[in-house]
């Protein structure tokens, strides 16, 4: 009796082609994300600093706080915005001799001070705007006064948790990276009186942190800064930063923006500071506190969100200090197209081989 043995079945060329194509597609995370927190706040405030010499008390300095406003939002509130925080404050000139403290601040009523601002976190968009004026008794702007200076700020911030679970390529506890792009948009409108300096400035800062399964804490931050004397400011700027995370461990990102002005200034960044892109590794799925809170889809919240080989490239920016911007991810991603072409090539070979076999029959 003759015994025949069969070799294990080999996958067809068509199956190999499908596998090549499937490698290009994002894979689902293996674990469900935990509850991720989200909160945001907006604030406007200002103050007047006064320094003078008293014949009896010597050098004296004090701060006079102006009006302020504070708004907030958080997971479970059901709101898409903090609401707009607004504050306006004025010390009028022309009232000397009625109040000794007023006389010191205003130089006996010769000068007046004013600021006005607003701030908001609308979904995840940071909006800040601030303006100020220091005037003489006729209402004309002046560069400075003998004793007092005013400073005012509008600021907005959100904080939230993020999560990337295990994938087919990475187990819980493995380390990975995401590449986050943030954009600052706004400018410094010209003052009506060009003889005084427009003293305004702004900052957009992103920071990340997490504690891994071994109890080691990691932090990183980067920022965009500009001011009214920055001749290179074009109205908007985007920077990118590669941030470390651990699969299966929550990591946190904060985004904070403020606009500040001195005696005379106008800083209008109500056009928003925001996350404009979020690259994650192949096979990964991103979840966040804001998406769980119902503030929008990932694309609505973080702009262009996609799986990319860039974050796994050792040559991209791993700077854990400030100044990690300036990296622009390549488009298109060559690895993605290589996998796609491999799949199509195998599929084409399969079709040609099948035609040859049929012809021989």
C-alpha angles and dihedrals in degrees: 000000000000117000120206126202125206124210117234111275113267120220113257121249088248090056090051090052092051090050090052091053093044091056088067093059125087114255124222120253115254097225134052114246118251121237105290121204127233133184137158138184141185129201140179122193143146145180144193120235116207128188125175142147119253120199089221104031102033119217110005129189130178141159126230111204117217130205120301141184133204131193132177145185132193145172111296096022092106091222127124094205143034088231120241116298110211134181134175125182133179136181106191124215124227102058102099121153096033101087126022093212091050089049091056095048096045100032092249093320097309095121139041134199133209140172134176129183150155137201137182144167104216105189095313098329114115114215125185133165131169136175133178142178136194112198142180125234091279092055096253119137117253129194096232146340130231097254114007141061130180129219127183136177142195114197138174133184143174130195126191146156125249131196137194114182130207118295134197088269100039129045127207108287097033117122126238141161140235125203112222125192121199127190130205116199127185145063151215113276116215116261119242089238106054092187091079125066118256097229104193136134141171142194135196114194131183122192134178135196142171140161115228127221090268092057096253114141123218128193134178136170142181135176150189117229132183140153141193092272093055103113090184095061109114099184099268139038136182126199131182132217133187109224127194122232138166122235110248094015126102115243126191133222127191124193117195131179133178138176118204135185136188129207093322121013150126121203114173113186097145087120086085143254109233150155103267101179138018120189118192131182123273111276093021128122120203125217128178144184092247093053091048089050090057097246092136147293121305090259092050092048103039106019114225107022115178147142112260141169089223093087091056093050110109090210096065121097116293096169109145094189130070121293097051093140131105100072114124115193116234118253123236103031105235095206091058092054092045091058092045093050091047090056093047091046093055090046091052091049089052093053093048092048092050091051091050092051092050091049092055092054 
